[in-house]
Amino acid sequence: MCVCVCCFIQEMREMTVLAYSNSQPVSRDLWKHELTQAVGEIRQMFDNKLEVMREQMESNCTAKVGEQAV
């Protein structure tokens, strides 16, 4: 996951350079769209990872409670 985030960060840096070097409205709109899309993808990856971690914690807690009941 870290590698993907690093790729997104690098891509955002490149888009920022492009946006500031060519400040026409079309470039800004493209940059905003790309940035919005990148943030959405990062958020989705984070949510997926968070769900996996939640499921693992729930499974571990269920196992611990089961051990205590025996």
Backbone as XML, in Angstrom:
<?xml version="1.0"?>
<chain id="A" units="angstrom">
  <residue number="1" name="MET">
    <atom name="N" x="0.826" y="-1.188" z="0.000"/>
    <atom name="CA" x="0.000" y="0.000" z="0.000"/>
    <atom name="C" x="0.871" y="1.253" z="0.000"/>
  </residue>
  <residue number="2" name="CYS">
    <atom name="N" x="1.982" y="1.216" z="0.696"/>
    <atom name="CA" x="2.872" y="2.374" z="0.776"/>
    <atom name="C" x="3.394" y="2.756" z="-0.601"/>
  </residue>
  <residue number="3" name="VAL">
    <atom name="N" x="3.704" y="1.759" z="-1.414"/>
    <atom name="CA" x="4.231" y="2.028" z="-2.753"/>
    <atom name="C" x="3.187" y="2.765" z="-3.577"/>
  </residue>
  <residue number="4" name="CYS">
    <atom name="N" x="1.926" y="2.338" z="-3.488"/>
    <atom name="CA" x="0.860" y="2.992" z="-4.245"/>
    <atom name="C" x="0.692" y="4.440" z="-3.810"/>
  </residue>
  <residue number="5" name="VAL">
    <atom name="N" x="0.724" y="4.686" z="-2.516"/>
    <atom name="CA" x="0.588" y="6.047" z="-2.005"/>
    <atom name="C" x="1.759" y="6.897" z="-2.488"/>
  </residue>
  <residue number="6" name="CYS">
    <atom name="N" x="2.957" y="6.342" z="-2.483"/>
    <atom name="CA" x="4.131" y="7.075" z="-2.969"/>
    <atom name="C" x="3.977" y="7.419" z="-4.441"/>
  </residue>
  <residue number="7" name="CYS">
    <atom name="N" x="3.427" y="6.499" z="-5.230"/>
    <atom name="CA" x="3.189" y="6.768" z="-6.650"/>
    <atom name="C" x="2.188" y="7.903" z="-6.817"/>
  </residue>
  <residue number="8" name="PHE">
    <atom name="N" x="1.129" y="7.896" z="-6.018"/>
    <atom name="CA" x="0.134" y="8.964" z="-6.086"/>
    <atom name="C" x="0.755" y="10.300" z="-5.696"/>
  </residue>
  <residue number="9" name="ILE">
    <atom name="N" x="1.571" y="10.298" z="-4.674"/>
    <atom name="CA" x="2.216" y="11.537" z="-4.232"/>
    <atom name="C" x="3.108" y="12.080" z="-5.334"/>
  </residue>
  <residue number="10" name="GLN">
    <atom name="N" x="3.885" y="11.200" z="-5.971"/>
    <atom name="CA" x="4.749" y="11.628" z="-7.067"/>
    <atom name="C" x="3.916" y="12.176" z="-8.215"/>
  </residue>
  <residue number="11" name="GLU">
    <atom name="N" x="2.824" y="11.506" z="-8.533"/>
    <atom name="CA" x="1.955" y="11.962" z="-9.616"/>
    <atom name="C" x="1.353" y="13.330" z="-9.290"/>
  </residue>
  <residue number="12" name="MET">
    <atom name="N" x="0.949" y="13.531" z="-8.033"/>
    <atom name="CA" x="0.392" y="14.821" z="-7.641"/>
    <atom name="C" x="1.441" y="15.923" z="-7.734"/>
  </residue>
  <residue number="13" name="ARG">
    <atom name="N" x="2.669" y="15.607" z="-7.378"/>
    <atom name="CA" x="3.745" y="16.601" z="-7.499"/>
    <atom name="C" x="3.946" y="16.993" z="-8.963"/>
  </residue>
  <residue number="14" name="GLU">
    <atom name="N" x="3.949" y="15.996" z="-9.838"/>
    <atom name="CA" x="4.114" y="16.271" z="-11.261"/>
    <atom name="C" x="2.957" y="17.110" z="-11.797"/>
  </residue>
  <residue number="15" name="MET">
    <atom name="N" x="1.738" y="16.780" z="-11.371"/>
    <atom name="CA" x="0.574" y="17.547" z="-11.818"/>
    <atom name="C" x="0.626" y="18.972" z="-11.274"/>
  </residue>
  <residue number="16" name="THR">
    <atom name="N" x="1.134" y="19.151" z="-10.070"/>
    <atom name="CA" x="1.259" y="20.489" z="-9.493"/>
    <atom name="C" x="2.227" y="21.330" z="-10.318"/>
  </residue>
  <residue number="17" name="VAL">
    <atom name="N" x="3.349" y="20.734" z="-10.702"/>
    <atom name="CA" x="4.319" y="21.454" z="-11.530"/>
    <atom name="C" x="3.675" y="21.851" z="-12.855"/>
  </residue>
  <residue number="18" name="LEU">
    <atom name="N" x="2.940" y="20.937" z="-13.458"/>
    <atom name="CA" x="2.269" y="21.249" z="-14.713"/>
    <atom name="C" x="1.223" y="22.348" z="-14.529"/>
  </residue>
  <residue number="19" name="ALA">
    <atom name="N" x="0.490" y="22.288" z="-13.445"/>
    <atom name="CA" x="-0.565" y="23.282" z="-13.204"/>
    <atom name="C" x="0.023" y="24.677" z="-13.028"/>
  </residue>
  <residue number="20" name="TYR">
    <atom name="N" x="1.134" y="24.779" z="-12.328"/>
    <atom name="CA" x="1.727" y="26.092" z="-12.095"/>
    <atom name="C" x="2.520" y="26.596" z="-13.300"/>
  </residue>
  <residue number="21" name="SER">
    <atom name="N" x="3.026" y="25.684" z="-14.120"/>
    <atom name="CA" x="3.778" y="26.125" z="-15.297"/>
    <atom name="C" x="2.853" y="26.590" z="-16.409"/>
  </residue>
  <residue number="22" name="ASN">
    <atom name="N" x="1.645" y="26.095" z="-16.434"/>
    <atom name="CA" x="0.671" y="26.478" z="-17.449"/>
    <atom name="C" x="-0.628" y="26.799" z="-16.728"/>
  </residue>
  <residue number="23" name="SER">
    <atom name="N" x="-0.838" y="28.054" z="-16.411"/>
    <atom name="CA" x="-1.949" y="28.422" z="-15.544"/>
    <atom name="C" x="-3.240" y="28.712" z="-16.308"/>
  </residue>
  <residue number="24" name="GLN">
    <atom name="N" x="-3.382" y="28.148" z="-17.488"/>
    <atom name="CA" x="-4.626" y="28.306" z="-18.220"/>
    <atom name="C" x="-5.732" y="27.559" z="-17.486"/>
  </residue>
  <residue number="25" name="PRO">
    <atom name="N" x="-6.971" y="28.047" z="-17.594"/>
    <atom name="CA" x="-8.079" y="27.405" z="-16.873"/>
    <atom name="C" x="-8.237" y="25.918" z="-17.192"/>
  </residue>
  <residue number="26" name="VAL">
    <atom name="N" x="-7.975" y="25.518" z="-18.425"/>
    <atom name="CA" x="-8.106" y="24.108" z="-18.787"/>
    <atom name="C" x="-7.118" y="23.263" z="-17.988"/>
  </residue>
  <residue number="27" name="SER">
    <atom name="N" x="-5.884" y="23.732" z="-17.842"/>
    <atom name="CA" x="-4.879" y="22.998" z="-17.078"/>
    <atom name="C" x="-5.283" y="22.892" z="-15.610"/>
  </residue>
  <residue number="28" name="ARG">
    <atom name="N" x="-5.810" y="23.981" z="-15.063"/>
    <atom name="CA" x="-6.242" y="23.946" z="-13.658"/>
    <atom name="C" x="-7.390" y="22.971" z="-13.469"/>
  </residue>
  <residue number="29" name="ASP">
    <atom name="N" x="-8.342" y="22.982" z="-14.393"/>
    <atom name="CA" x="-9.472" y="22.061" z="-14.289"/>
    <atom name="C" x="-9.002" y="20.617" z="-14.396"/>
  </residue>
  <residue number="30" name="LEU">
    <atom name="N" x="-8.077" y="20.358" z="-15.307"/>
    <atom name="CA" x="-7.532" y="19.010" z="-15.451"/>
    <atom name="C" x="-6.815" y="18.601" z="-14.173"/>
  </residue>
  <residue number="31" name="TRP">
    <atom name="N" x="-6.004" y="19.499" z="-13.627"/>
    <atom name="CA" x="-5.272" y="19.208" z="-12.398"/>
    <atom name="C" x="-6.233" y="18.923" z="-11.251"/>
  </residue>
  <residue number="32" name="LYS">
    <atom name="N" x="-7.278" y="19.731" z="-11.137"/>
    <atom name="CA" x="-8.258" y="19.518" z="-10.063"/>
    <atom name="C" x="-8.934" y="18.169" z="-10.227"/>
  </residue>
  <residue number="33" name="HIS">
    <atom name="N" x="-9.282" y="17.827" z="-11.454"/>
    <atom name="CA" x="-9.932" y="16.535" z="-11.710"/>
    <atom name="C" x="-8.991" y="15.387" z="-11.350"/>
  </residue>
  <residue number="34" name="GLU">
    <atom name="N" x="-7.749" y="15.467" z="-11.799"/>
    <atom name="CA" x="-6.767" y="14.418" z="-11.510"/>
    <atom name="C" x="-6.520" y="14.293" z="-10.011"/>
  </residue>
  <residue number="35" name="LEU">
    <atom name="N" x="-6.406" y="15.413" z="-9.342"/>
    <atom name="CA" x="-6.170" y="15.400" z="-7.895"/>
    <atom name="C" x="-7.366" y="14.796" z="-7.163"/>
  </residue>
  <residue number="36" name="THR">
    <atom name="N" x="-8.556" y="15.180" z="-7.570"/>
    <atom name="CA" x="-9.767" y="14.633" z="-6.959"/>
    <atom name="C" x="-9.829" y="13.124" z="-7.157"/>
  </residue>
  <residue number="37" name="GLN">
    <atom name="N" x="-9.491" y="12.680" z="-8.347"/>
    <atom name="CA" x="-9.494" y="11.246" z="-8.635"/>
    <atom name="C" x="-8.441" y="10.518" z="-7.802"/>
  </residue>
  <residue number="38" name="ALA">
    <atom name="N" x="-7.250" y="11.088" z="-7.693"/>
    <atom name="CA" x="-6.182" y="10.462" z="-6.914"/>
    <atom name="C" x="-6.564" y="10.370" z="-5.437"/>
  </residue>
  <residue number="39" name="VAL">
    <atom name="N" x="-7.132" y="11.437" z="-4.897"/>
    <atom name="CA" x="-7.553" y="11.426" z="-3.494"/>
    <atom name="C" x="-8.649" y="10.388" z="-3.283"/>
  </residue>
  <residue number="40" name="GLY">
    <atom name="N" x="-9.567" y="10.285" z="-4.221"/>
    <atom name="CA" x="-10.627" y="9.280" z="-4.124"/>
    <atom name="C" x="-10.069" y="7.865" z="-4.120"/>
  </residue>
  <residue number="41" name="GLU">
    <atom name="N" x="-9.068" y="7.620" z="-4.981"/>
    <atom name="CA" x="-8.449" y="6.296" z="-5.024"/>
    <atom name="C" x="-7.703" y="5.992" z="-3.733"/>
  </residue>
  <residue number="42" name="ILE">
    <atom name="N" x="-7.006" y="6.970" z="-3.196"/>
    <atom name="CA" x="-6.301" y="6.784" z="-1.919"/>
    <atom name="C" x="-7.300" y="6.510" z="-0.808"/>
  </residue>
  <residue number="43" name="ARG">
    <atom name="N" x="-8.390" y="7.258" z="-0.794"/>
    <atom name="CA" x="-9.427" y="7.049" z="0.225"/>
    <atom name="C" x="-9.998" y="5.642" z="0.123"/>
  </residue>
  <residue number="44" name="GLN">
    <atom name="N" x="-10.248" y="5.160" z="-1.097"/>
    <atom name="CA" x="-10.793" y="3.817" z="-1.284"/>
    <atom name="C" x="-9.805" y="2.761" z="-0.792"/>
  </residue>
  <residue number="45" name="MET">
    <atom name="N" x="-8.523" y="2.939" z="-1.103"/>
    <atom name="CA" x="-7.500" y="2.004" z="-0.627"/>
    <atom name="C" x="-7.447" y="2.003" z="0.897"/>
  </residue>
  <residue number="46" name="PHE">
    <atom name="N" x="-7.521" y="3.183" z="1.503"/>
    <atom name="CA" x="-7.498" y="3.298" z="2.954"/>
    <atom name="C" x="-8.706" y="2.594" z="3.559"/>
  </residue>
  <residue number="47" name="ASP">
    <atom name="N" x="-9.892" y="2.845" z="2.991"/>
    <atom name="CA" x="-11.106" y="2.216" z="3.502"/>
    <atom name="C" x="-11.027" y="0.693" z="3.400"/>
  </residue>
  <residue number="48" name="ASN">
    <atom name="N" x="-10.490" y="0.204" z="2.273"/>
    <atom name="CA" x="-10.348" y="-1.251" z="2.114"/>
    <atom name="C" x="-9.409" y="-1.833" z="3.166"/>
  </residue>
  <residue number="49" name="LYS">
    <atom name="N" x="-8.271" y="-1.181" z="3.374"/>
    <atom name="CA" x="-7.309" y="-1.647" z="4.373"/>
    <atom name="C" x="-7.920" y="-1.586" z="5.778"/>
  </residue>
  <residue number="50" name="LEU">
    <atom name="N" x="-8.642" y="-0.530" z="6.061"/>
    <atom name="CA" x="-9.296" y="-0.374" z="7.357"/>
    <atom name="C" x="-10.316" y="-1.488" z="7.595"/>
  </residue>
  <residue number="51" name="GLU">
    <atom name="N" x="-11.054" y="-1.854" z="6.562"/>
    <atom name="CA" x="-12.040" y="-2.933" z="6.685"/>
    <atom name="C" x="-11.349" y="-4.268" z="6.964"/>
  </residue>
  <residue number="52" name="VAL">
    <atom name="N" x="-10.242" y="-4.533" z="6.296"/>
    <atom name="CA" x="-9.488" y="-5.770" z="6.537"/>
    <atom name="C" x="-8.997" y="-5.803" z="7.979"/>
  </residue>
  <residue number="53" name="MET">
    <atom name="N" x="-8.463" y="-4.688" z="8.446"/>
    <atom name="CA" x="-7.968" y="-4.625" z="9.824"/>
    <atom name="C" x="-9.107" y="-4.810" z="10.824"/>
  </residue>
  <residue number="54" name="ARG">
    <atom name="N" x="-10.269" y="-4.216" z="10.546"/>
    <atom name="CA" x="-11.416" y="-4.363" z="11.430"/>
    <atom name="C" x="-11.842" y="-5.827" z="11.513"/>
  </residue>
  <residue number="55" name="GLU">
    <atom name="N" x="-11.892" y="-6.498" z="10.362"/>
    <atom name="CA" x="-12.277" y="-7.906" z="10.331"/>
    <atom name="C" x="-11.272" y="-8.768" z="11.094"/>
  </residue>
  <residue number="56" name="GLN">
    <atom name="N" x="-9.980" y="-8.457" z="10.952"/>
    <atom name="CA" x="-8.956" y="-9.221" z="11.672"/>
    <atom name="C" x="-9.097" y="-9.019" z="13.178"/>
  </residue>
  <residue number="57" name="MET">
    <atom name="N" x="-9.326" y="-7.787" z="13.601"/>
    <atom name="CA" x="-9.486" y="-7.518" z="15.034"/>
    <atom name="C" x="-10.722" y="-8.215" z="15.582"/>
  </residue>
  <residue number="58" name="GLU">
    <atom name="N" x="-11.809" y="-8.174" z="14.835"/>
    <atom name="CA" x="-13.036" y="-8.831" z="15.275"/>
    <atom name="C" x="-12.820" y="-10.340" z="15.398"/>
  </residue>
  <residue number="59" name="SER">
    <atom name="N" x="-12.113" y="-10.910" z="14.437"/>
    <atom name="CA" x="-11.822" y="-12.340" z="14.464"/>
    <atom name="C" x="-10.951" y="-12.695" z="15.670"/>
  </residue>
  <residue number="60" name="ASN">
    <atom name="N" x="-9.926" y="-11.879" z="15.930"/>
    <atom name="CA" x="-9.060" y="-12.122" z="17.073"/>
    <atom name="C" x="-9.827" y="-12.008" z="18.392"/>
  </residue>
  <residue number="61" name="CYS">
    <atom name="N" x="-10.687" y="-11.023" z="18.507"/>
    <atom name="CA" x="-11.475" y="-10.856" z="19.733"/>
    <atom name="C" x="-12.419" y="-12.025" z="19.936"/>
  </residue>
  <residue number="62" name="THR">
    <atom name="N" x="-13.053" y="-12.474" z="18.849"/>
    <atom name="CA" x="-13.956" y="-13.622" z="18.935"/>
    <atom name="C" x="-13.193" y="-14.860" z="19.386"/>
  </residue>
  <residue number="63" name="ALA">
    <atom name="N" x="-11.994" y="-15.051" z="18.852"/>
    <atom name="CA" x="-11.172" y="-16.207" z="19.243"/>
    <atom name="C" x="-10.783" y="-16.115" z="20.712"/>
  </residue>
  <residue number="64" name="LYS">
    <atom name="N" x="-10.404" y="-14.922" z="21.177"/>
    <atom name="CA" x="-10.017" y="-14.748" z="22.586"/>
    <atom name="C" x="-11.202" y="-15.015" z="23.510"/>
  </residue>
  <residue number="65" name="VAL">
    <atom name="N" x="-12.373" y="-14.530" z="23.143"/>
    <atom name="CA" x="-13.560" y="-14.774" z="23.963"/>
    <atom name="C" x="-13.878" y="-16.260" z="23.987"/>
  </residue>
  <residue number="66" name="GLY">
    <atom name="N" x="-13.714" y="-16.927" z="22.852"/>
    <atom name="CA" x="-13.933" y="-18.363" z="22.784"/>
    <atom name="C" x="-12.974" y="-19.125" z="23.675"/>
  </residue>
  <residue number="67" name="GLU">
    <atom name="N" x="-11.723" y="-18.671" z="23.745"/>
    <atom name="CA" x="-10.726" y="-19.308" z="24.600"/>
    <atom name="C" x="-11.097" y="-19.133" z="26.068"/>
  </residue>
  <residue number="68" name="GLN">
    <atom name="N" x="-11.607" y="-17.971" z="26.431"/>
    <atom name="CA" x="-11.977" y="-17.691" z="27.812"/>
    <atom name="C" x="-13.192" y="-18.495" z="28.243"/>
  </residue>
  <residue number="69" name="ALA">
    <atom name="N" x="-14.071" y="-18.814" z="27.309"/>
    <atom name="CA" x="-15.292" y="-19.544" z="27.626"/>
    <atom name="C" x="-15.014" y="-21.032" z="27.869"/>
  </residue>
  <residue number="70" name="VAL">
    <atom name="N" x="-13.897" y="-21.520" z="27.344"/>
    <atom name="CA" x="-13.586" y="-22.961" z="27.480"/>
    <atom name="C" x="-13.037" y="-23.271" z="28.809"/>
  </residue>
</chain>
